[in-house]
Amino acid sequence: MTTYSIDNAHSDVSFSVRHMMFAKVRGHFTKWSANLAFDPAKPASASVEVSIDAASIDTREPQRDGHLRSPDFLDAENFPKITFKSRKVEPAGTGHYNVIGDLAIRGVTREIALQVEEGGRGKDPWGNERIAFLAKTTINRADFGLKWNQALEAGGVLVGEKVEVEIDVQAVAAKV
């Protein structure tokens, strides 16, 4: 089993959610860390833990970011971390995996499944072993207590319930 550290300069935790029922708002978190253990010969024994600084949310709109940090949404002051801890990894075809684990947002923990694709492996110019993964899932924000919304005059709501999450990771193997 190889332990990897995340190369944050080449990795991202991002999301998108419907705005006014027809457009999408996209954002990401600027501060996060992860622990990853993976053996391509035994993918079912892999594990991952992610910790995200909730206050680091960035949608390129400071006023909206402030609202997202507030008790209406993430309540980052009282719940500073969003976490994910894997419980099980299931192979789902060559280079594809379902990673089942616990996602905790705002003090609420729910089981989710990440659909993960291995992007590739190789040595960088400095001799470090690297590996890349792309993980995707969709969550319902209301399941985690993020229920704030506003009805629209024409029908519908301002903020969609489904949040599409994408984690693009490049990781470096620990030196033995």
C-alpha positions in Angstrom: 0.0 0.0 0.0 1.4 3.4 -1.0 0.7 6.5 0.9 0.3 9.7 -1.1 0.2 13.4 -0.3 -2.0 15.7 -2.3 -0.3 18.2 -4.7 -2.6 21.1 -4.0 -1.1 23.2 -6.8 -2.5 20.5 -9.3 -5.7 19.5 -7.4 -9.1 21.0 -6.9 -12.3 20.5 -4.9 -15.1 22.1 -6.9 -18.9 22.2 -7.1 -21.8 23.5 -9.1 -25.4 24.2 -8.2 -28.4 25.5 -10.2 -29.2 29.2 -9.8 -32.7 30.4 -10.7 -33.5 26.9 -12.0 -31.7 27.4 -15.3 -28.1 28.5 -14.8 -25.3 27.1 -12.7 -23.0 28.8 -10.1 -19.6 27.2 -9.8 -17.2 27.4 -7.0 -14.4 25.6 -5.2 -12.6 25.4 -1.9 -9.1 26.9 -1.7 -8.0 25.2 1.6 -8.2 21.5 2.0 -6.1 18.4 2.6 -6.3 14.7 2.1 -4.7 11.4 3.1 -4.7 8.7 0.4 -3.5 5.1 0.5 -3.7 3.1 -2.7 -2.3 -0.1 -4.2 -3.3 -0.6 -7.9 -3.0 -4.4 -7.3 -5.5 -4.2 -4.3 -7.8 -1.2 -5.0 -10.4 -2.5 -2.5 -7.9 -1.9 0.3 -7.5 1.8 -0.6 -8.6 4.6 1.8 -9.0 8.3 1.6 -9.7 11.0 4.2 -10.5 14.6 3.1 -10.7 17.7 5.3 -12.0 21.0 3.8 -11.9 24.4 5.4 -15.5 25.5 5.0 -14.6 29.2 5.1 -12.4 28.8 2.1 -15.4 28.6 -0.3 -14.8 30.7 -3.4 -17.4 31.4 -6.1 -15.7 34.6 -7.3 -18.4 36.7 -5.7 -17.4 38.0 -2.2 -21.0 38.8 -1.1 -22.3 35.4 -2.1 -19.2 33.7 -0.5 -20.0 35.5 2.7 -23.6 34.3 2.6 -22.4 30.7 1.9 -20.2 30.9 5.0 -23.1 32.2 7.2 -25.6 30.1 9.2 -28.0 30.1 6.2 -25.6 27.6 4.5 -22.2 26.2 5.8 -22.2 28.0 9.1 -18.4 28.0 8.9 -17.9 29.6 12.2 -19.6 26.8 14.1 -18.7 24.0 11.6 -15.3 24.9 10.3 -14.6 21.6 8.5 -16.2 19.5 5.9 -14.9 16.0 6.0 -15.1 12.7 4.0 -13.8 9.4 5.2 -13.9 6.3 3.0 -15.3 3.0 4.4 -15.2 0.9 1.3 -13.7 0.9 -2.2 -15.4 -1.2 -4.9 -13.8 -1.7 -8.3 -16.1 -0.6 -11.1 -14.2 -1.5 -14.3 -10.6 -0.9 -15.3 -9.4 2.2 -13.6 -12.8 3.0 -12.1 -14.0 2.7 -8.5 -16.9 3.5 -6.3 -15.7 4.9 -3.0 -18.3 4.7 -0.3 -17.8 6.8 2.8 -19.1 9.3 5.3 -19.5 13.0 4.3 -19.9 15.4 7.2 -21.2 19.0 6.5 -22.5 21.3 9.1 -22.5 18.6 11.8 -24.6 16.2 9.7 -23.0 13.0 8.4 -24.4 11.0 5.5 -23.1 8.1 3.5 -22.3 9.0 -0.1 -20.6 7.2 -3.1 -17.9 8.9 -5.2 -17.5 7.7 -8.7 -13.8 7.7 -9.2 -11.7 7.4 -12.3 -7.9 6.9 -12.2 -6.3 9.4 -14.5 -2.9 7.8 -14.8 0.4 7.3 -13.0 4.0 8.1 -13.7 7.3 9.7 -12.6 7.6 13.4 -12.7 10.9 15.1 -13.8 12.2 15.0 -10.2 11.7 11.3 -9.8 8.5 11.4 -7.7 5.8 8.8 -8.3 2.5 10.6 -9.1 -1.0 9.4 -9.5 -4.2 11.2 -10.6 -7.9 10.6 -9.8 -11.1 12.4 -10.7 -14.0 11.8 -8.3 -17.6 12.9 -8.9 -20.8 12.8 -6.9 -24.1 14.6 -6.5 -25.5 15.4 -3.1 -28.7 17.0 -1.9 -27.7 20.0 0.2 -30.9 19.8 2.3 -29.8 16.4 3.5 -27.0 18.3 5.3 -29.1 21.1 6.8 -28.4 23.6 4.0 -32.0 24.5 3.4 -32.0 28.3 2.8 -33.8 29.3 -0.3 -36.0 32.0 -1.9 -39.1 31.5 -4.0 -39.0 33.1 -7.5 -41.9 35.2 -8.7 -42.0 33.1 -11.9 -42.0 29.8 -10.0 -39.2 27.7 -8.7 -36.5 28.6 -6.3 -33.3 30.7 -6.3 -30.9 27.9 -5.3 -31.1 24.3 -6.5 -31.0 21.4 -4.1 -28.6 19.2 -6.0 -25.0 20.0 -5.7 -22.6 18.4 -8.2 -19.2 17.8 -6.6 -15.9 17.1 -8.4 -12.6 16.4 -6.8 -9.6 16.4 -9.2 -6.5 15.1 -7.5 -2.9 14.7 -8.4 -0.9 13.0 -5.6 2.7 12.3 -4.8 3.9 9.0 -3.3 5.6 9.3 0.1 9.3 8.6 -0.1 10.2 5.2 1.5 
